[in-house]
Each structure stands twice: as C-alpha cells, then as structure tokens.
Amino acid sequence: MRAEGVNSRYLPGAAFPENLQVFADLAACVAGVRDVLIAVPSHALRQTLLCVKPLLADNARVCWASKGFELHTGKLPHEVARDVLGEHRPMAVLSGPTFAKEVGAGLPTAITIAANDAAFADDLAAALSGDNFRAYTTDDIVGVEVGGAVKNVLAIGAGMSDGLGFGANSRIALITRGLVEMTRLGVALGANKDTFMGLAGMGDLVLTCTDDLSRNRRMGLALASGKTVAQAEREIQQVVEGVMAAEAVHEVAEKLGIEMPICQQVYRIVHEGASPREAVETLMNRQLRAENA
C-alpha cells in the first residue's frame, strides 16, 4: 500500500490522499496522535483496543466504525471500549449508509457520529466532512450501534427473499418490519426510537438490504441459491458481519425477551441449517396482529 498508494485488495482504484501515511507498526502509527479512528470487524474490536490502549496518549480520543454486538457477551462496541479503555475517555462511533467503494470514488455520502463527548463529536464531524462527505452528530450511541448491528442480519434476509424470487413487495415488507424489530431491541437497550428513522437506522438498513455492493445481501442471495455459509464466504472473500451478528442478536433478544421474528429466522437459516423457504412460511403463518403492536 505504501508503494502503490492504494489498497488494491479491498478498495482498488481509490488512490490515497497525498497526506495519508501508511504504517506497518501500530506504535508508530498512533505516536503523538490525539484522535484515533479504528475500522475493524466487530469481532476484532476488543483485541484491537487491547493492542492500542498502552500506546494511547493521556488525552487521546477514540472512535470506531465497527458494527455489531460482541458474540456471547452481548456487548455493544461502546461497552467493549469502556471495558478496555475505562469510563472517562472521550469515545465515539461512526456509522451510516457508507459503501466504501462509493466513498472512495468521492460520491456524496452522509454519516452519523455518536459520542459521549459533544466536543469530540463536533471535532470529528468537522474533520471528516468535505465537499462530498457530510457528518451529523448525536449523543445516542446505543441507537447508532444497534442500527449498525441489526441491519446486517436483516440484509441477509432481504438477499434471501430476492434470491428466492419473492419480489419487491416481500422486500419492502421485510425492510419495514425489520425496522420495527431493530427499534424494538434498541429501545429496550435504552436508545432513542427517533434514531432508527435516521442515517444509522433506516438509512443504513435500506442501503444494505437493496444494493449488491452489500456483502450481507450477497450472502442471502447465495444462501437462496443453495450455497452453504462457508461456500458463500469463500465466494465473497470478505468478512460478512451479518453471520456472526445473527447469533449475537439472537442471544441478546432471547436474554431480553424481545420478539424479533425476522432476525430469528435468519439465525435459524445461517446457524441451524433451516430452509429459506421454510423460514418464509413460518413468518407468513405467524398469528395475525395489529401493525403497531
């Protein structure tokens, strides 16, 4: 990457800015740095934070772009960060509908930054925003993180629905009812329900469910065609966050007693080998109820 000025494996064609430096040594990378942005899959966040912690300056502020509950602990990224870094350090999460390929191409994009420190949120928004990139701020870390975790599970479901040929009616029903599930879980964890109508909720959900740049949607399409999870992951060649997220969301929902039927069926397909068509039949045959119940 240093020699070529591009990440040819994950983002080919997106040349690095002239002021971007590439380090092979983590200590050298964060030396003298106040603001640190970590972009790793959610299952790697704790270990990355443990590696970074002894290298941080006393006044360092930390932001992450990881999306998902920690498997088996059920902790959101900010809870993992609090475990590792302590209670008092300024911390933030960056989320929203952001396909890297489009961001790298300079196409207009908007995100949400949630932080436990308003000054940090404002500084990040100013630093990241430009002609084609706009950042909004909020203090609802829980809501932003729940949106980022649950949308990946629902995107696998949307991909399966489309792969089975169920059409646009089914897709929009899944997205709309999926948003209800996302909101239900988030509010139970202390989030503001309005967050789920924003970029990190509905925005990220619609994007991930409807565009084939989404790895999670492509996983669903592959499962609908008869491929196994392992076969689909080899084909996609990148981490598909929704696979682990399906298990983590299932565990959290079970613990809290939150009803999430779509996410439950995605979990059954991905982790228990249930048939996608059987899962759809299960959803369609559920007891009738009021929409807002």
Contacts in CASP RR format, 6 or more apart in sequence:
PFRMAT RR
TARGET T0000
AUTHOR 0000-0000-0000
METHOD contacts of the structure
MODEL  1
MRAEGVNSRYLPGAAFPENLQVFADLAACVAGVRDVLIAVPSHALRQTLL
CVKPLLADNARVCWASKGFELHTGKLPHEVARDVLGEHRPMAVLSGPTFA
KEVGAGLPTAITIAANDAAFADDLAAALSGDNFRAYTTDDIVGVEVGGAV
KNVLAIGAGMSDGLGFGANSRIALITRGLVEMTRLGVALGANKDTFMGLA
GMGDLVLTCTDDLSRNRRMGLALASGKTVAQAEREIQQVVEGVMAAEAVH
EVAEKLGIEMPICQQVYRIVHEGASPREAVETLMNRQLRAENA
1 7 0 8 1.000
1 8 0 8 1.000
1 16 0 8 1.000
1 22 0 8 1.000
2 22 0 8 1.000
5 15 0 8 1.000
5 16 0 8 1.000
5 22 0 8 1.000
6 12 0 8 1.000
6 13 0 8 1.000
6 14 0 8 1.000
6 15 0 8 1.000
6 16 0 8 1.000
7 14 0 8 1.000
7 16 0 8 1.000
10 100 0 8 1.000
10 238 0 8 1.000
11 100 0 8 1.000
11 101 0 8 1.000
11 104 0 8 1.000
14 101 0 8 1.000
14 104 0 8 1.000
14 105 0 8 1.000
16 22 0 8 1.000
23 29 0 8 1.000
26 51 0 8 1.000
26 52 0 8 1.000
26 55 0 8 1.000
27 55 0 8 1.000
30 36 0 8 1.000
30 52 0 8 1.000
30 55 0 8 1.000
30 56 0 8 1.000
30 60 0 8 1.000
31 55 0 8 1.000
32 57 0 8 1.000
33 57 0 8 1.000
33 60 0 8 1.000
34 57 0 8 1.000
34 59 0 8 1.000
34 60 0 8 1.000
34 61 0 8 1.000
35 60 0 8 1.000
35 61 0 8 1.000
35 62 0 8 1.000
35 63 0 8 1.000
35 120 0 8 1.000
35 123 0 8 1.000
35 124 0 8 1.000
35 127 0 8 1.000
36 52 0 8 1.000
36 56 0 8 1.000
36 60 0 8 1.000
36 61 0 8 1.000
36 62 0 8 1.000
36 63 0 8 1.000
37 63 0 8 1.000
37 64 0 8 1.000
37 65 0 8 1.000
37 94 0 8 1.000
38 45 0 8 1.000
38 48 0 8 1.000
38 49 0 8 1.000
38 52 0 8 1.000
38 62 0 8 1.000
38 63 0 8 1.000
38 64 0 8 1.000
38 65 0 8 1.000
38 66 0 8 1.000
39 64 0 8 1.000
39 65 0 8 1.000
39 66 0 8 1.000
40 48 0 8 1.000
40 64 0 8 1.000
40 66 0 8 1.000
41 66 0 8 1.000
41 239 0 8 1.000
41 241 0 8 1.000
42 66 0 8 1.000
42 67 0 8 1.000
42 68 0 8 1.000
42 69 0 8 1.000
42 70 0 8 1.000
42 77 0 8 1.000
42 149 0 8 1.000
42 241 0 8 1.000
42 244 0 8 1.000
42 245 0 8 1.000
43 70 0 8 1.000
43 71 0 8 1.000
43 244 0 8 1.000
44 66 0 8 1.000
45 64 0 8 1.000
45 66 0 8 1.000
45 70 0 8 1.000
45 77 0 8 1.000
45 80 0 8 1.000
45 81 0 8 1.000
46 70 0 8 1.000
46 80 0 8 1.000
46 83 0 8 1.000
46 84 0 8 1.000
49 62 0 8 1.000
49 80 0 8 1.000
49 81 0 8 1.000
49 84 0 8 1.000
49 85 0 8 1.000
50 84 0 8 1.000
52 62 0 8 1.000
53 84 0 8 1.000
53 85 0 8 1.000
56 62 0 8 1.000
56 85 0 8 1.000
60 89 0 8 1.000
61 89 0 8 1.000
61 90 0 8 1.000
61 91 0 8 1.000
61 92 0 8 1.000
61 117 0 8 1.000
61 120 0 8 1.000
61 123 0 8 1.000
62 81 0 8 1.000
62 85 0 8 1.000
62 89 0 8 1.000
62 90 0 8 1.000
62 91 0 8 1.000
62 92 0 8 1.000
63 91 0 8 1.000
63 92 0 8 1.000
63 93 0 8 1.000
63 94 0 8 1.000
63 113 0 8 1.000
63 115 0 8 1.000
63 120 0 8 1.000
63 124 0 8 1.000
64 77 0 8 1.000
64 81 0 8 1.000
64 92 0 8 1.000
64 93 0 8 1.000
64 94 0 8 1.000
65 93 0 8 1.000
65 94 0 8 1.000
65 95 0 8 1.000
66 77 0 8 1.000
66 93 0 8 1.000
67 77 0 8 1.000
67 95 0 8 1.000
67 145 0 8 1.000
67 147 0 8 1.000
67 148 0 8 1.000
67 149 0 8 1.000
67 151 0 8 1.000
67 152 0 8 1.000
67 241 0 8 1.000
67 245 0 8 1.000
68 76 0 8 1.000
68 77 0 8 1.000
68 145 0 8 1.000
68 148 0 8 1.000
68 149 0 8 1.000
68 152 0 8 1.000
68 241 0 8 1.000
68 245 0 8 1.000
68 248 0 8 1.000
69 75 0 8 1.000
69 76 0 8 1.000
69 149 0 8 1.000
69 245 0 8 1.000
69 248 0 8 1.000
69 249 0 8 1.000
69 251 0 8 1.000
69 252 0 8 1.000
70 76 0 8 1.000
70 77 0 8 1.000
70 79 0 8 1.000
70 80 0 8 1.000
70 248 0 8 1.000
71 244 0 8 1.000
71 247 0 8 1.000
71 248 0 8 1.000
71 251 0 8 1.000
72 248 0 8 1.000
72 251 0 8 1.000
73 80 0 8 1.000
74 248 0 8 1.000
74 251 0 8 1.000
74 252 0 8 1.000
74 255 0 8 1.000
75 83 0 8 1.000
76 141 0 8 1.000
76 142 0 8 1.000
76 145 0 8 1.000
76 146 0 8 1.000
76 149 0 8 1.000
76 189 0 8 1.000
77 93 0 8 1.000
77 145 0 8 1.000
78 91 0 8 1.000
78 93 0 8 1.000
78 116 0 8 1.000
78 141 0 8 1.000
78 142 0 8 1.000
78 145 0 8 1.000
81 91 0 8 1.000
82 91 0 8 1.000
85 91 0 8 1.000
90 115 0 8 1.000
90 116 0 8 1.000
90 117 0 8 1.000
90 119 0 8 1.000
90 120 0 8 1.000
91 115 0 8 1.000
91 116 0 8 1.000
91 117 0 8 1.000
91 120 0 8 1.000
92 113 0 8 1.000
92 114 0 8 1.000
92 115 0 8 1.000
92 116 0 8 1.000
92 117 0 8 1.000
92 120 0 8 1.000
92 121 0 8 1.000
92 124 0 8 1.000
92 141 0 8 1.000
93 113 0 8 1.000
93 114 0 8 1.000
93 115 0 8 1.000
93 141 0 8 1.000
93 144 0 8 1.000
93 145 0 8 1.000
94 111 0 8 1.000
94 112 0 8 1.000
94 113 0 8 1.000
94 124 0 8 1.000
94 128 0 8 1.000
94 135 0 8 1.000
95 111 0 8 1.000
95 112 0 8 1.000
95 114 0 8 1.000
95 144 0 8 1.000
95 145 0 8 1.000
95 147 0 8 1.000
95 148 0 8 1.000
95 199 0 8 1.000
95 200 0 8 1.000
95 204 0 8 1.000
96 110 0 8 1.000
96 111 0 8 1.000
96 112 0 8 1.000
96 144 0 8 1.000
96 148 0 8 1.000
96 199 0 8 1.000
96 200 0 8 1.000
96 201 0 8 1.000
96 203 0 8 1.000
96 204 0 8 1.000
97 109 0 8 1.000
97 110 0 8 1.000
97 111 0 8 1.000
97 199 0 8 1.000
97 203 0 8 1.000
97 204 0 8 1.000
97 206 0 8 1.000
97 207 0 8 1.000
97 208 0 8 1.000
98 109 0 8 1.000
98 111 0 8 1.000
99 207 0 8 1.000
99 211 0 8 1.000
99 213 0 8 1.000
99 214 0 8 1.000
101 213 0 8 1.000
102 109 0 8 1.000
102 213 0 8 1.000
103 109 0 8 1.000
103 133 0 8 1.000
106 132 0 8 1.000
106 133 0 8 1.000
107 132 0 8 1.000
108 132 0 8 1.000
108 133 0 8 1.000
108 134 0 8 1.000
109 132 0 8 1.000
109 133 0 8 1.000
109 134 0 8 1.000
110 133 0 8 1.000
110 134 0 8 1.000
110 135 0 8 1.000
110 136 0 8 1.000
110 199 0 8 1.000
111 128 0 8 1.000
111 133 0 8 1.000
111 134 0 8 1.000
111 135 0 8 1.000
111 136 0 8 1.000
111 199 0 8 1.000
112 135 0 8 1.000
112 136 0 8 1.000
112 137 0 8 1.000
112 138 0 8 1.000
112 144 0 8 1.000
112 198 0 8 1.000
112 199 0 8 1.000
112 200 0 8 1.000
113 121 0 8 1.000
113 124 0 8 1.000
113 125 0 8 1.000
113 128 0 8 1.000
113 135 0 8 1.000
113 136 0 8 1.000
113 137 0 8 1.000
113 138 0 8 1.000
114 121 0 8 1.000
114 137 0 8 1.000
114 138 0 8 1.000
114 139 0 8 1.000
114 140 0 8 1.000
114 141 0 8 1.000
114 143 0 8 1.000
114 144 0 8 1.000
114 145 0 8 1.000
114 200 0 8 1.000
115 121 0 8 1.000
115 124 0 8 1.000
115 137 0 8 1.000
115 139 0 8 1.000
115 141 0 8 1.000
116 139 0 8 1.000
116 141 0 8 1.000
118 137 0 8 1.000
118 139 0 8 1.000
121 137 0 8 1.000
121 138 0 8 1.000
121 139 0 8 1.000
122 137 0 8 1.000
124 135 0 8 1.000
124 137 0 8 1.000
125 135 0 8 1.000
125 136 0 8 1.000
125 137 0 8 1.000
128 135 0 8 1.000
129 135 0 8 1.000
136 199 0 8 1.000
138 144 0 8 1.000
138 195 0 8 1.000
140 191 0 8 1.000
140 192 0 8 1.000
140 195 0 8 1.000
142 186 0 8 1.000
142 189 0 8 1.000
142 190 0 8 1.000
142 191 0 8 1.000
143 186 0 8 1.000
143 189 0 8 1.000
143 190 0 8 1.000
143 191 0 8 1.000
143 192 0 8 1.000
143 195 0 8 1.000
143 196 0 8 1.000
143 200 0 8 1.000
143 201 0 8 1.000
144 195 0 8 1.000
144 200 0 8 1.000
144 201 0 8 1.000
146 182 0 8 1.000
146 185 0 8 1.000
146 186 0 8 1.000
146 189 0 8 1.000
146 191 0 8 1.000
146 196 0 8 1.000
147 182 0 8 1.000
147 186 0 8 1.000
147 195 0 8 1.000
147 196 0 8 1.000
147 200 0 8 1.000
147 201 0 8 1.000
147 204 0 8 1.000
147 205 0 8 1.000
148 200 0 8 1.000
148 201 0 8 1.000
148 204 0 8 1.000
149 245 0 8 1.000
149 248 0 8 1.000
149 249 0 8 1.000
150 178 0 8 1.000
150 181 0 8 1.000
150 182 0 8 1.000
150 185 0 8 1.000
150 205 0 8 1.000
150 245 0 8 1.000
150 249 0 8 1.000
150 263 0 8 1.000
151 182 0 8 1.000
151 201 0 8 1.000
151 204 0 8 1.000
151 205 0 8 1.000
151 208 0 8 1.000
151 209 0 8 1.000
152 208 0 8 1.000
152 216 0 8 1.000
152 240 0 8 1.000
152 241 0 8 1.000
152 242 0 8 1.000
152 245 0 8 1.000
153 216 0 8 1.000
153 242 0 8 1.000
153 245 0 8 1.000
153 246 0 8 1.000
153 249 0 8 1.000
153 263 0 8 1.000
153 266 0 8 1.000
153 267 0 8 1.000
154 174 0 8 1.000
154 175 0 8 1.000
154 178 0 8 1.000
154 181 0 8 1.000
154 182 0 8 1.000
154 205 0 8 1.000
154 208 0 8 1.000
154 209 0 8 1.000
154 262 0 8 1.000
154 263 0 8 1.000
154 266 0 8 1.000
155 205 0 8 1.000
155 208 0 8 1.000
155 209 0 8 1.000
155 214 0 8 1.000
155 216 0 8 1.000
155 217 0 8 1.000
155 220 0 8 1.000
155 242 0 8 1.000
156 216 0 8 1.000
156 217 0 8 1.000
156 219 0 8 1.000
156 220 0 8 1.000
156 223 0 8 1.000
156 240 0 8 1.000
156 242 0 8 1.000
156 243 0 8 1.000
156 246 0 8 1.000
156 266 0 8 1.000
156 269 0 8 1.000
156 270 0 8 1.000
157 174 0 8 1.000
157 209 0 8 1.000
157 220 0 8 1.000
157 262 0 8 1.000
157 265 0 8 1.000
157 266 0 8 1.000
158 171 0 8 1.000
158 174 0 8 1.000
158 175 0 8 1.000
158 208 0 8 1.000
158 209 0 8 1.000
158 210 0 8 1.000
158 217 0 8 1.000
158 220 0 8 1.000
159 209 0 8 1.000
159 217 0 8 1.000
159 218 0 8 1.000
159 219 0 8 1.000
159 220 0 8 1.000
159 221 0 8 1.000
159 224 0 8 1.000
160 220 0 8 1.000
160 221 0 8 1.000
160 223 0 8 1.000
160 224 0 8 1.000
160 266 0 8 1.000
160 269 0 8 1.000
160 276 0 8 1.000
160 279 0 8 1.000
161 167 0 8 1.000
161 170 0 8 1.000
161 171 0 8 1.000
161 174 0 8 1.000
161 224 0 8 1.000
161 280 0 8 1.000
162 171 0 8 1.000
162 217 0 8 1.000
162 221 0 8 1.000
162 224 0 8 1.000
163 220 0 8 1.000
163 221 0 8 1.000
163 224 0 8 1.000
163 225 0 8 1.000
164 224 0 8 1.000
164 276 0 8 1.000
164 277 0 8 1.000
164 280 0 8 1.000
165 224 0 8 1.000
166 280 0 8 1.000
171 209 0 8 1.000
171 210 0 8 1.000
174 209 0 8 1.000
174 262 0 8 1.000
175 205 0 8 1.000
175 206 0 8 1.000
175 209 0 8 1.000
175 210 0 8 1.000
177 262 0 8 1.000
178 205 0 8 1.000
178 262 0 8 1.000
178 263 0 8 1.000
179 196 0 8 1.000
179 201 0 8 1.000
179 202 0 8 1.000
179 205 0 8 1.000
181 259 0 8 1.000
181 260 0 8 1.000
181 261 0 8 1.000
181 262 0 8 1.000
181 263 0 8 1.000
182 196 0 8 1.000
182 201 0 8 1.000
182 205 0 8 1.000
183 193 0 8 1.000
183 196 0 8 1.000
184 258 0 8 1.000
184 259 0 8 1.000
184 260 0 8 1.000
185 249 0 8 1.000
185 252 0 8 1.000
185 253 0 8 1.000
185 256 0 8 1.000
185 258 0 8 1.000
185 260 0 8 1.000
186 193 0 8 1.000
186 196 0 8 1.000
187 193 0 8 1.000
188 256 0 8 1.000
188 258 0 8 1.000
189 256 0 8 1.000
195 201 0 8 1.000
196 202 0 8 1.000
207 214 0 8 1.000
208 214 0 8 1.000
208 216 0 8 1.000
208 217 0 8 1.000
209 217 0 8 1.000
210 217 0 8 1.000
211 217 0 8 1.000
212 218 0 8 1.000
212 221 0 8 1.000
215 236 0 8 1.000
215 238 0 8 1.000
215 239 0 8 1.000
215 240 0 8 1.000
215 241 0 8 1.000
216 240 0 8 1.000
216 241 0 8 1.000
216 242 0 8 1.000
218 232 0 8 1.000
218 236 0 8 1.000
218 240 0 8 1.000
219 229 0 8 1.000
219 232 0 8 1.000
219 233 0 8 1.000
219 236 0 8 1.000
219 240 0 8 1.000
219 242 0 8 1.000
219 243 0 8 1.000
220 232 0 8 1.000
222 231 0 8 1.000
222 232 0 8 1.000
222 235 0 8 1.000
222 236 0 8 1.000
223 229 0 8 1.000
223 232 0 8 1.000
223 269 0 8 1.000
223 270 0 8 1.000
223 276 0 8 1.000
224 276 0 8 1.000
227 235 0 8 1.000
229 243 0 8 1.000
229 270 0 8 1.000
232 240 0 8 1.000
233 240 0 8 1.000
233 243 0 8 1.000
242 270 0 8 1.000
243 270 0 8 1.000
246 263 0 8 1.000
246 266 0 8 1.000
246 267 0 8 1.000
246 270 0 8 1.000
246 271 0 8 1.000
247 267 0 8 1.000
247 270 0 8 1.000
247 271 0 8 1.000
249 260 0 8 1.000
249 263 0 8 1.000
249 267 0 8 1.000
250 263 0 8 1.000
250 264 0 8 1.000
250 267 0 8 1.000
250 271 0 8 1.000
252 258 0 8 1.000
253 259 0 8 1.000
253 260 0 8 1.000
253 263 0 8 1.000
253 264 0 8 1.000
261 283 0 8 1.000
261 286 0 8 1.000
262 283 0 8 1.000
265 274 0 8 1.000
265 279 0 8 1.000
265 280 0 8 1.000
265 282 0 8 1.000
265 283 0 8 1.000
266 279 0 8 1.000
268 274 0 8 1.000
268 279 0 8 1.000
269 275 0 8 1.000
269 276 0 8 1.000
269 279 0 8 1.000
END
